[in-house]
Amino acid sequence: MVRFLIRIAISLVTAALGLLVASWILTDFHIEWGGFLVAIVVFAIAQAVLAPFIFNVARKYASAILGGIGLVSTFVALLIASLFPSGIRIEGVVTWVLATLIVWIVTALGAWLLPLVFLKERAEKGRSARRA
């Protein structure tokens, strides 16, 4: 249960970081702070639901695009999150493409690195508790 909660926290943190980095880099990527939390939650939920679904569809019908599943699910999650008012607003095709790449890179790196940090601390606490 603790690992599940850590994964949810990591997903929310990486979504927030990805959206913030995209807004700092791209001038046509706008975050409206009133709806930022909603955008984070919607993006994280959409990403969690869409990634396995898109993977299964691609595996069945278009196995050649399996490597791009993360990019596709990130794009669709951004699209869904942008539909909610007072959250994120993305203008222009180039901004959509670059935002997808930036958010995907940040969330992928975060999903890879943050568990190492959390689980390392937890493992060290477990070792010290066993020694005592």
Contacts in CASP RR format, 6 or more apart in sequence:
PFRMAT RR
TARGET T0000
AUTHOR 0000-0000-0000
METHOD contacts of the structure
MODEL  1
MVRFLIRIAISLVTAALGLLVASWILTDFHIEWGGFLVAIVVFAIAQAVL
APFIFNVARKYASAILGGIGLVSTFVALLIASLFPSGIRIEGVVTWVLAT
LIVWIVTALGAWLLPLVFLKERAEKGRSARRA
2 122 0 8 1.000
6 115 0 8 1.000
6 118 0 8 1.000
6 119 0 8 1.000
7 115 0 8 1.000
8 44 0 8 1.000
10 110 0 8 1.000
10 111 0 8 1.000
10 114 0 8 1.000
10 115 0 8 1.000
10 118 0 8 1.000
11 44 0 8 1.000
11 47 0 8 1.000
11 48 0 8 1.000
11 107 0 8 1.000
11 111 0 8 1.000
12 40 0 8 1.000
12 41 0 8 1.000
12 44 0 8 1.000
13 110 0 8 1.000
13 114 0 8 1.000
14 106 0 8 1.000
14 107 0 8 1.000
14 109 0 8 1.000
14 110 0 8 1.000
14 111 0 8 1.000
14 114 0 8 1.000
15 40 0 8 1.000
15 43 0 8 1.000
15 44 0 8 1.000
15 47 0 8 1.000
15 103 0 8 1.000
15 107 0 8 1.000
16 36 0 8 1.000
16 40 0 8 1.000
17 106 0 8 1.000
17 107 0 8 1.000
17 110 0 8 1.000
18 102 0 8 1.000
18 103 0 8 1.000
18 106 0 8 1.000
18 107 0 8 1.000
19 31 0 8 1.000
19 36 0 8 1.000
19 39 0 8 1.000
19 40 0 8 1.000
19 43 0 8 1.000
19 88 0 8 1.000
19 103 0 8 1.000
20 31 0 8 1.000
21 102 0 8 1.000
21 103 0 8 1.000
21 106 0 8 1.000
22 29 0 8 1.000
22 98 0 8 1.000
22 99 0 8 1.000
22 102 0 8 1.000
22 103 0 8 1.000
22 106 0 8 1.000
23 29 0 8 1.000
23 30 0 8 1.000
23 31 0 8 1.000
23 88 0 8 1.000
25 98 0 8 1.000
25 102 0 8 1.000
26 95 0 8 1.000
26 98 0 8 1.000
26 99 0 8 1.000
26 102 0 8 1.000
28 90 0 8 1.000
28 91 0 8 1.000
28 92 0 8 1.000
28 95 0 8 1.000
29 88 0 8 1.000
29 89 0 8 1.000
29 90 0 8 1.000
29 91 0 8 1.000
29 95 0 8 1.000
29 99 0 8 1.000
30 88 0 8 1.000
30 89 0 8 1.000
30 90 0 8 1.000
30 91 0 8 1.000
31 39 0 8 1.000
31 87 0 8 1.000
31 88 0 8 1.000
32 86 0 8 1.000
32 87 0 8 1.000
32 88 0 8 1.000
32 89 0 8 1.000
34 86 0 8 1.000
34 87 0 8 1.000
35 84 0 8 1.000
35 86 0 8 1.000
35 87 0 8 1.000
36 87 0 8 1.000
36 88 0 8 1.000
38 84 0 8 1.000
38 86 0 8 1.000
38 87 0 8 1.000
39 81 0 8 1.000
39 84 0 8 1.000
39 87 0 8 1.000
39 88 0 8 1.000
42 77 0 8 1.000
42 80 0 8 1.000
42 81 0 8 1.000
42 84 0 8 1.000
43 77 0 8 1.000
43 78 0 8 1.000
43 80 0 8 1.000
43 81 0 8 1.000
43 103 0 8 1.000
46 73 0 8 1.000
46 76 0 8 1.000
46 77 0 8 1.000
46 80 0 8 1.000
46 81 0 8 1.000
47 73 0 8 1.000
47 74 0 8 1.000
47 77 0 8 1.000
47 107 0 8 1.000
50 73 0 8 1.000
50 76 0 8 1.000
50 77 0 8 1.000
51 69 0 8 1.000
51 70 0 8 1.000
51 73 0 8 1.000
54 69 0 8 1.000
54 70 0 8 1.000
54 72 0 8 1.000
54 73 0 8 1.000
54 76 0 8 1.000
55 66 0 8 1.000
55 69 0 8 1.000
58 65 0 8 1.000
58 66 0 8 1.000
58 69 0 8 1.000
58 72 0 8 1.000
59 66 0 8 1.000
65 72 0 8 1.000
70 104 0 8 1.000
70 108 0 8 1.000
71 100 0 8 1.000
71 101 0 8 1.000
71 104 0 8 1.000
74 100 0 8 1.000
74 103 0 8 1.000
74 104 0 8 1.000
74 107 0 8 1.000
75 96 0 8 1.000
75 100 0 8 1.000
78 88 0 8 1.000
78 90 0 8 1.000
78 96 0 8 1.000
78 99 0 8 1.000
78 100 0 8 1.000
78 103 0 8 1.000
81 87 0 8 1.000
81 88 0 8 1.000
82 88 0 8 1.000
82 89 0 8 1.000
82 90 0 8 1.000
90 96 0 8 1.000
90 99 0 8 1.000
END
